[in-house]
Amino acid sequence: MTFSLPDLPEAAWCAAGAAGLCIGLTKAGFSGFSLLAILLMTRVCPAKESTGAILPMLIMADLMAIGLYRNHVDWRELRRLFPSTALGLLVGWILLDRIPGASFGRVLGWMILAMMLLLIWQRLDKRVLRAIVEHPRLGTCSGFAAGVTTMVANAGGPAMTFHLLARKFDKMAFVGTSAWFFFLVNLSKVPLSLNLGLITPSSLRLDLLLLPAIALGMIAGRFLLGRVSQSLFEKLALVMALAASLRLILG
């Protein structure tokens, strides 16, 4: 890890705190903020190292989400997804070790940009969902895509959103199943990230310091979910993430 806590400038601390808030909001139901959280962490540490720094934050938020939505999970659907997800994680692990650190920021930017365009396409053209529902390999493709993107960029949310919307999950089952899926997947990523040297004592200390921001984001998300248009929140998050991903791509 090429950063240390005492040396972080004030702007980096602000970005880290904002990333924690976004992760809490994401796990409370405002999924569009996940991409913004990933991009904010690239302002704190180098792009490749940021994937390891954010992983424990995601696990802490997953635990909070499980506590809130523990009774709303479809285990049968998760069992269908896990074999191809495991394969995707292994492929992502191999790719992470082969992408040069100097170019990882651009790779991360392109991956997140692609995920955002997928989300936008899904919302603008309902024929996309109909085509996916009818595809015989929906579970295999969704699980593999989620595995690769979550290992490389912690950006598996859009693939899971696609899958669960296609399966016509109601709101509570959607959030609860997603919470358990990403908790188990993120736990399985820990040894792979440790093997690549992406999780270090310095990054773990940062994660613990950001725990209050994550909790605050979760509380705010729960409060706002029934009072503010989720569509508006996610549109704003997509616009901000779009701008940030373009900044990564353009260097």
N, C-alpha and C positions, 0 to 999 in steps of 0.2 A: 504494500500500500504506500503510495507516494504522497501522503498528506499526514499531518499531525495536528491534533486539536489546538494546541496553543498557537499554532501558526495560521489558523483559519481566519481570514479577514471578516469584518462585520457583515459584508454582503453575502459571504458564503454561509454564515450562521443564519441569516434571514432566509436564504434559499432552502437551507436544510429544514428550518422550522416550517416553512411553507410546504415543503415536500411531505413532512409528517402530517400536517393538516389535510393535505390532499389524499393521503393514504387512508386516513380516518374517514373522510367523506366518501371515498371509493367503497370501502367496506360497509358503509351505512346505506349504500344504494345508489350513490351518484357515480356510476362507473366511468364516466367520461374523464374524471380527474386522475385516473390511474396513469395515463400517458403523460400528463403534466407533471406528476410526482417524479416519474422516471427522468424526465428532462431537467427538472429542477436539481436533482442530485448530481447531474453532470456539471453543475456550476460549483459544486462542493469539492469534487474529486474527479480525476480522469475518467473518461467514459467507461472503459472496461472495469475499472475498480468500483465504479458506482453501482454496477450490477450486484456486487458482493455486499456493498454497504447497505443497499436498500432491502436485501433479502430478509434479514432479521426483523426489520421494521414491518415488512409484509406479514411475517409469521405472527408478530405481536398483535397486529390488527386482525389477522385471521382468527386468533383466539378470542378476541373481543366479539367478533361477528358470530362465531360459533355459540358463544354464551347467549347472544341475543336471539339467534335463529336456530337453536339446536334441535327444535322439534319439526323443522321444515326441511327435510333432506330426502332425496330419492336415491337410496343406496343401489337400487337395481341399475339406474342410469350411470352411476359412478363406476360400477363394476364393468359396464359395457365400454367405458371410456379409458380405463386405466391401462390395458395392454398396449394400445397404440400411443398413449401418452408417455409411457415408459420408454418406448422406442424413440419418440421425439426428443425426450430429455437426453438420451445418449447421443443422438445426432447433434443436438445443440451443444452438448459438452465438448464433442470433438471439434465443432466449428469454433467455439470460443478459444480453444487452445491454438487455433491456426490463423485467427484474424489478428494481424499486427496491431499493436497498441496505438500506433500513430494514425491508423486509418479507422479504428474502431468507432470513433465518434460519428464519422460519415455513415458507416454501416448501420449503427444504431439509429441515426436520423432517418435513413431510408426505410428501415424496418418499421419504425413507429409511424412514419408517413403512410406506408402501405396499410398498416392496421387502421389508421384513421380514415383513409379513403374507403376501406372495406366497411367500416361502420356507417359512413355517410351514404355509401351505395345501398347498404341494407335498409336505411331509413327512407331513402328517396324512391327506391324501386322495389315494391313488394313482390314482384315476380322472382326476385333473387331468393327470398325465403321459400316461395312455393317450389322452386327448382331444387332447393336443398332438401326440403322435406321429402321429396320424392326420390332422392338419391339413395341407392341401396348401401352406400359406403359412408353415410353421414357420420356415424360414430367414429369410424376408423380415421377418416380425414380430419374431423374436428379434434380428436384426441391427439393425433400426431402434430397438427398445426399448433395446438396449445402447448404441447411439450417443447417443441423447437423454440417457439417465440418466447416462452416464459424462461427457458434456460439461457437464451442468448441475451434477452433484453427485458426480462420480467414483464413482458407485454402479451401474456396469454389471454387477457380479458376479452378482446374482440372475438377470438375464436370460440370461446365458451359462450359469449353472448349470442353469437350466430347459432350455436348448437341448441341452447336452451330455448331461444325464441322459436326455432324451427320445431322443437318438440312441444311447443305451446304450453310451457310451464306458466303457472300463475305467479304473481309477484312474490309471494312469500317463499314458494318452492324454488323460484329462480334464485333469490338471494341466499337461502339456506343451503341449497345444493352447491352453488358457487363457492360459498364460504368453506364448506367441507372439502370440496375438490382442491381449492388452492392451498388450504392448510396442509393437506396430505402431500400435494405436489411440491410445495415449498419446503416442507421438511425433507423430502427425498432429494432436493437440490443441495442441501447443506453439505454433505460429504463431497459432492462434485465440485462445489465452489471452494471448499477448503483445499481440495486437491490442486486446484488452479491458483491458490494463494489469493483469492478474492475476498475472503473473510479473515480479518486480522484483529488483534486486541484493540488497535486504534479505532477500527470501524465499529467494533462492538460497543466501545465506550460512547461513541457518537450516537449509536442507535438507542442506548439506554437514556442518554440525555434528551433524546427526541420523543421518548415515550409519552410525556405529558401532551405534546403537540398532537400525537396520533390519537390519544384519548379525547382531546378537545375536538378534533375533527370528527370523531365517531359520534360524540354527543351532539355537536352542531348538525351533523348529517341526519341523525334521528329526529332532531327538533324540526329541521327544515323540510324533511321529506313530505310531511303532510301539509305544509304551509306555503311552499314555494314550488313553482313549476319545475319539475325535474328536467323537462325538455329544454327550458331556457338555461338551466345550470349546465347541462351537458353540452349545449351548443357553445356557450362561452368557453368551457374547458377545451373543446375541440379546436376552437379558433386559437386559443393561447398555445395549445400543444402543437398546432400546425406551424405557428410562427417560430416556436422553439426548435422544432425538428428541422425546419428550413435553415435556421441558424447553424445547427450542427452540420448539416449537409454542406453548407457554403463555407464552413470553417470560421 
